[in-house]
Amino acid sequence: MDSINIDRTDLVLQYIAAVAGQETGWDRELGMIHFIKYVYLADLEYSKSHNGTTYTGLPWIFHHFGPWSVDCFNRIEPALKAIGATKRTIASDTYKDFDRWSVDSDELFDRLGNKLDLAVAGAVQKYFRKFGSDTYCILDYVYKTAPMISAAPGEPLDFTHVLSIKNISTDEEIRSDLTPRQIKLRRKKLSEFKERINQRLERKVQENRMKTCPLPPRYDEIFFEGLAQIDAAAASELAGGEYIAEFSDDIWKSKARHDPDLS
């Protein structure tokens, strides 16, 4: 298990606030849940190129349908107070009072960004542009990430489930000792590789479709009789009352949660 790096954790939390401070309106103010999920996404992005090792070393667990870290939660207030962030407490008659944090400083944004790992800073900016302070969307996204769909409630999250895929682009830096002909050949091989991958994926999709429906339906008397029985069953009303649906704990480790070929 990674050891917690408090300095890095605080730096990421502070940078999240600084990034939010570049926005206008409601997105400038973030709550505890936003900070925790953005730190998780920063760790997730960092782990992709560091063999499953996270940037902060925080222990993450599957808690209430989302990634959670008590250590991260405990660092939010001291980290934000250290940069002079403003806390606004919102009173609620329905729920417990909750806090919103904000900071407005271009200098802070630049200074903190220069201290951070590029992958981490880039992840915070990318995901904040995507979700902002939209709680529902960010929760929906993190729930579907690889460490989450590979764990059950209460279990620690394993970041080695994140595949380390290096994105190859024609605009990437190319070694200075390559000749123009070698560069052309390299790009040609990359194009051919992508084509093979696309063809393989298409074959797999077609195979899965055949497994799901190997033969077209035969529209005979048996077919229509079956439809009539289904319609008759659907027409019957369900008796009123309360019902409890129970699921086996095995569902959390089922292929349906992590196999992209299943839906």
N, C-alpha and C positions, 0 to 999 in steps of 0.2 A: 504494500500500500504506500502511496506517495505521502510524504510528510507535508503538513500544511505550511505554506509560505504566506505569512501574514502581510508582508510588504506588498507582494504581488496581488494578493486578494484586495487589499485596500486600494491599490493603484487602479485595478479594474473597476471597482465600485465608483471611485472618483471620476474615472474617465467616462463611465456610463452617464453620470450626472452632467459632465461637461458636454458630452455629445447631445444630450437632451436639451441643454441650455442653448444650443444653436438653433433650435426650433422655435416656433411661435405657438401660442394657444395652449391647449391642455397637454400637448405632448411634452411641454417643458417640465411638468411635474410628474414624478414617478413615485409609486408606492413600493413597499417592501417586496411584494411578489414580482414586480418588474425587475428590480435589481437582481434578485436571486436567479431568475430565468435568464437574464442577459449574461450573468457571470457563467452560468451553466453552458450557454451557447458559445461563449468565448473559450471555455475549457474544451468543449467538444471540437471546435475548429482547430485548436492547437493540437489536440490529441491525434488528429488525422495524419499529421506529418511527424509525430514524435512517438510512434509505436504505442499509442494508447495512454501515454503519460500526459496528465493535465498540466496546465500552466500554474494553477494556484495550489494544487495538491489537496484541495478540499475533498472530504469524503462525501460523496453524493449517494442518496438513497431514493428508492421509489416510495413516495409518500403522498397519499391523497391524489392520485392520478397526476403526479408530476415529479420532476427532479427536485430534491430538497437537501439543504445542508444547514444544520443548526449553526455551525461555525461561521458560515457566510452570513446568516441572519444576524448573528451577534456582532459582526464587524460593520454592518451598514451604518449605524448611527455614529460610532467613533470615527469611521473613515470620512463620512460626509461633514461632520463637525470640523474636522481637521482642515478642510478647504473652505470653511465659512459658508457652507450650503445653508439655505433657508428651509426650515421645517414648518409646514402648515398642518395643524391638526384639525381634522374634519369631524365634527360631532354627528352621531347617528343615533336615532331613536330605535332603529331596528337592529343594527349590528353594533359591535364595539367601535369606539372611536378609532379612526385610522389616520396615519400620517402620510403626507406628500412632501417630497424633497425636490428642491430646484437650486440651480446655480447658474449665473450668467457671467461668463468671462471668456473672451476670445483668447486671452493670454494663457489662461488655465488649460483650455482645450488644446492649444499648441504644445504647451510644456508637458502635459501628461502624455499626449500622443507620442512625443519624441522619446519618452521613457519606456513605452510599452513595446513588446514584441509586435512586429508588423502584422502577423497573422491574427493576433488577438485584437489589436486596434482595428484592423480591417473588418473582423467579425462583428465587433460592437457597432461600427458604423453601418455595415451592411444590414444587419438584423434590425437595427433601430429604424433605418429608412423603410424597412418592410413592415414593421409592426407598430413602432412608436409606443404609445401608452395603451394600445388596444389589448386589454387583458385576455379576452376570449381567444383572439387569433394567436397570441404567443403561447398560451396554454395548449391550444390545439396542436400547434407545431411541435413543441417540445415533447408532448406525449407520444408523438410518432417517430421520434429519433431512435437510432439503433440501440443505445444503452437502455432506453426505457422499454422497448418492445422485446428485449431479451431478459427482462427481469419481472419478478412478481412483487406485489406490494410488501414493503418492509425490507426488501433485499437491497444490498449495495449495488450501485451501477458500475458496470464494467465497460470502460471506454475502449478496450481492445476490440470490441464488436464493431467499431467504426473502421471501415476499410480505408486503408491509406492509398488513395488514388491520386496520382499526380496528373493534373490537367496539362495536357500537351497542346500548345498553341503554335500556329505558324509565326506568331509575333514574339515567341520566347527568345531569350538570349541564345545565340548560337556561337559555339566555340570559334575563336578567331582563326584557328588553324584549319578550318574546313574550307575547301575550295568551293566556288559557285556550283560546280558539277555535283559535289558531295552534298551540298545543301539541297539541290534539286532532287537528288535521289532520296535523301532523307524525308523530304516532304511527300514524295511519291509513295514511299513505304508507309508513311503515316496515313495517307489517304486510302491505300489499299487495306490497311489494318482496320480502319473505321468501317470500310465497306464489308469486310468479312464479319465484323461484329454485328452490323445491322442485319446481314443475311442470316446469321445464326439466331439472332433474336426473333426474326420473322418466322423462321422454321419452328422455333419453340412455341410461339404464339399459335401457329397453325396446328401443331401437335396437341397442345392443350385444348384447343377447340374441338378436335376430333375425339379426344378422350371424354370431353363433356357431352358431346352429342355426336356419336359415331355414325348414326343413320338419321335421315330426315323422318319426321313423324308420318305414319300411314293413316290417312284420313278415312277410316272405315267405321263400321257400326260400333266396334269396341271403343274406338277413340271418342266418338260422340256420346256414347253411353257414359264413359268416364267423366267427360265434361259436365254432363247432366248431374251426376252424383256430386261433383265438386260444387256446382252451383247450388244444389239443394242443401249441402252442408253449410255453405256460406250464408244461406238465407236464415238459418236458425240463429236466434239471438242468444248471446252468452248470458247466463244467469248473473244478476247483479250481486255485488259484494266485493270484498278485498281479496286479492290474489298475491301470492308471493312466488317469484321466479327464483329458483336456486340453480347455481352453476357450480360445477366442480372446480376446485383450485387448480386443476390441471390446465384450465383454459389459458392461464397466464403464460404457460410454456408451449402452447399449441402452435402448430405451423401457421395457423390462420393469422397470428399476430405479427409474424416476421417474414413469411414467405411471400415475395412479390407476385408469385404466380397464382396465389389464392386470393379470393376477395370475399 
